Amino acid sequence: MAFKDVLVLLDERSNQAKQYAALLATAFDAHVTAAALAPDPGTSGGFLDDGAAFLIPALEEARHAILQMLEEFATSFRRSGARVETEVFTEASGTADRALGPLARNFDLIVAEQPDPDLPDERRSMIEAVLFASGRPVLVVPSKEGVLGKLENVLVAWDGSATAARAVGDAIPFLARARRVELVTAVDAVDKTAGSSPRIVRHLARHGVEAAFHRLPIADDVASTLLSHASHAAADLMVMGGYGHSRLRERMLGGATRGVLEAMTLPVLMAH
């Protein structure tokens, strides 16, 4: 079992997502599809009133920049011998995010970069779209440079929930190649009986994955407790369920998930 078909969501600032896509392509001999959202002046023009028509040249320039970024990424990727293709989404009347879910269902894994502090909603909306609407795991990488390393030490946030179980199952390709796997439960955050069950450790052992299991007392909150332990354990990757709550029939990231995304110091694989 391996990730053979990877979708990476890019924008002009997502340099770390590009690097991680290259790492995955090498580690799993995977095919990579790079996708980006770009405005379509022809379509968007229909949503602009006469007084806003002057924005069309700016939309054209923005689209050109996205297309150029994708082409440069694909060219550099191919030089290394990797297999890559590109895809562009049209932004029109807020429908682009809804199209991401159906697209992402056709891949093994989706890679995205941590929400940009200057434009947090743009990336977060894409992450939410693929996490809650694709049925596929989403691997979010930190935007900070210098934190992407090997895939040898994996930390699993386990609470016995369905989303955690889904995340563990989706992460098997990472767990199987890791040198060290640790499952941790943040105590008092969840049902202790479910969270402390050793059966998930036995399940992983049947996949050839030897995992240690520990309970973590919550310090300030679940997110900071997990991230602090990940740093102390020198983890290369964290695996967790992607939690959310309904809002006007749409999904929004829950507190622990959002907290990890905002303060993450290592790549995090999430599933829902």
N, C-alpha and C positions, 0 to 999 in steps of 0.2 A: 504494500500500500504506500503510495507516495503522491505528492502534489505534482501533477503533470500539466495542469492548465491553470495559470494564474492570471488574475485581472488586477492591475495596479491603477489606482485612481490618482491622476496627476493634476497639478496646476503649476504655475510658473515658479512657485517657491518650494515645491515638494522635492527637494534634493535628496532627503534621507529615504523617502519611499523609492526613489529610483535606485539608490544603492542597495536597498534591501531586496528589491526585485531581482537585481543582478545576483545577489547572494543566493536567493532561492533557485534561480535558473541554474546556477552551478551545482548547488547541493542536491537538487532533485531532478536535474536534467529536464527542466520544465519549459514549456512554451509560455511566453508572456504576452498579454495583450494590454497595451497602455491606453487608457481612456481618459478623456478630459471634457469638461463642460465648456462650451463656447457659444457666444451669442450669434444668432443668425440675423443680420440686419434686415434681410428681406422679410422674415417672419416677424421679428420684433417690431418692425416699423408699423405693423398693423395695430399694435398696442400703444403707440405713441400718438399723442394729439399733435396738431399742427405746430404748436409752440415748442414741442420737444423734438422736432424733426432734425434739429442740428446735432442731436446725439448719434445719428446714424453713422457718420464718419468715425466716431469714437468706437462704436460697436464693431465696425469693420476692422479697425486697427487692433482691437482686443482679440477678435477672431483670428486674425493673421498671426498674432503673437502666439496664440495657443497652438495653431497648426505648425508653426515653426518650431516650437518647443517639442512637440511630439515627434517631428521629423528628426530633429537633432538627437533626441533620446533613442529613437529606433536605429539611427545610423551608428551611434556609438555602441549600441547593444550588438548589432550585427557584426561589428568589427571584432568583437570578442568571441564570435562564433555562436552566439545565442540566437534562439528563434523568437522573433517578435513581430507583432503587428499593432496597428493603432486604430483607434475609433474615437469619433467626436460626437458629443451630445449637443443638441441644439437647445439653448435656453429660450423658452418662450412661455410667458404667462405662468411661470412656476411649475411647469410640467416635467422638467428635466429630472428632478429627483425621483419622481414616480417611475421613470423609465429605467432607473438604475437597478431596482430590485429584480425585474424580469431579466435584464441582461446578466446580472451577477449569478443567477441560478444556473447558468451554463458553464460555470467554472468550479474548480476545486477549492480555490482560496482567493479572497480579495485582500489586497494590500492598500492601505491608506495611511496618510500622515496625520499626526496629531493636529487638532484644530489650531490654526494660526491665531496667536493672541490679538493680532491686529484685525483679523477677519474670522472670528471664531465660528460664526453661524454657518458660513459657507461650507467648510469641511465637515462640521458637526452634522449638518443636514444630510450630507452624502453618506457619512458613516451610519447614521440612523436609518437611512433608506436601505442600505445593503444589509445591515444587521437584522432589521426587523422584517424585511420583505423578501429576502433572497433565500433563506434557509441554508445559507453557506457560512462558513467561518470567516471572520474579518480580523486581519492582523494589522493593528495600528502601531506605527513606529514613531518614536519621539522625533520632534523637529530639531532638537539640539544635536549638534554635530559631535562625533566621537563616542557615541554610546552604542553603536551597532557593532557587535562582535561575532563570536562563534555561536553555534547552536548546540552547545555541550551541556549546559546547566539549565534545567527547566524547572520552574516553580509553578505548581498548580494550586489555585485557590479553590478549595473544595468545601461545599456546604451541604452536599447531599441533595441539592435541588435538581430539577429537570434540566435547567439551563447549564448547570455545572456538569452534569452527566453528558450533555450534548457537546460541551466544549472539550471534555476529556476525550470523547470518541473522535471528534474532529482533529484533535491534536496528536493522535497516535503516530502519524509520520514523524513528527518532531520528537515525541517521547521515545520512539523506537531507536532513533539515532543518537539520543543524548547519552552522555556519560553519567550524568547524575539527574535524578528526578525526585523532587520533594513535593508532597502534598501537605498543605496546611489548612487548618480551619481556624477562623477568627472566632474564638469562643464568646458566648453571650450574644452573638449576632444572629444566630440561627438555631434551629432545633439541634440540640447537642447530640441526641441519639443518632439522627441522620448524619450529622457532620463527623461524628467520631467513629462511624462504622468502618472496620478494616476491609470490608468486602470489595471496595473499589481498588484497594491495593492488591488483593488477590486477583481481581479481574485483570489488572494491568500485568501481573506476573504471568498470566496465561497468554499474554501477547508478547512475552519476553522482556517486559519492562519491570525492572526492580525499582520500587519506589519507597522512600522513607515517608513516614507520616508523623506530623506534629500538630499540636494545638498552639495557637498564638493568642495570648491575652490582648484584647483591644486596648490600645493606648488612648488615642484621641478619637479616631473613627476607623472604620474598616479600611477605607482606601489608604490612609496614611500608614496604618499598621502593615498592610500587605506590601506597600512600596518600601517601607523601611526595612522589612525583613528581606525583600528581594535584593536590596542594596547590600545588606549585611551578608547575604548568602552568595553574592556575586552572580546572581542569576542572569542568564542571557535572554531569557524569554519567560513571560508569565502567561498562564492560561486561566481564563475565568469565564463564567457565564455572563452574558450581556443582559443586564436587567433594565427594565423600563416600566413605564406606567402609561395608561391611556389618557389621551387628551384630545377631545373632540374627534374621536375615532382614529386618531393617529398616535403613533408611538413616540415617546420621548425618553431619553436616557434617564435612568434612575440615579439616586444620589451616589451610591458606591461606584457605579460605572463611570458616571461623570467625573467624580473625584479622581479616579485613576487616570482618566484621559487628560485632565487638566494638569496633573502633577507628575505624569509618568516619566520614569527615568530609564525604561527598557521597553522593548517591543512587547505588546500584549495581544494575545490571540483571544478573541471573544466569539461566543456563539449564542444563539437564541433559539 
